Amino acid sequence: MSMPQNVLSTTPVPSAFIGARALASHERVDYEEGPIAIQDVTQGLQAQRWRMRLINGQFWLDAPAAPEFIAYTAAGASELSFTFDQQGRLVLAYVQDGQPKLYWFDSSAPGFVVTNLPADAVTPKIILDDKRFTQVQISDVILQYVRAGRLKMRMQRDRFLIEYDLSAGPWTGIAKLGFNRGLRLQTLCRYF
């Protein structure tokens, strides 16, 4: 797991973002490394770079080996962040009509579910913290957002039920969440 004891490192080690998360993204376009096909992890979780675009409530997903298709629909959606879990399933953080939500595979359901996040959570970002083949057994899907000026985190291993307080800020949102050159999970927060 890239966040030992569920806290930020005591000594920040900032570095440039790497991989798909180094690309310019915004509220309606996001990039992520992922499997060769949805739910096909035979080539690992860094097989190709995926792109998701939000257009009129439709979440369009594509990659070099995957023609663009509608992966999800949520009328009134205004922003997105996506990743893939360890099985190559889509995990999507988004805001719909002002309500932050999370679309993910809940093995206890079993099936895909939509979880409402706190209404005052802003800029939800999601990532599988370490996609390297050697780290799959200890990796986790990490959800971060800002709430009341503080950086918060939830994890898939907790079924996204526990909210961890990471930093007091004061922050106004998250600009980017990804791995950096030092192979650390890095959050770029906004403060204005």
Secondary structure, DSSP 8 states (H G I E B T S, - for coil): --SGGGS--SS-----B-GGGGS--BTTEEEEEE-SBTTB-TT-S-SEEEEEEEETTEEEEEETTEEEEEEEE-TTEEEEEEEE-TTS-EEEEEEETTEEEEEEEETTTTEEEEEE--TTEEEEEEEES---GGGTTT--EEEEEEETTEEEEEEGGGTT---EEEE----SEEEEEEEBTTS-EEEEEE--
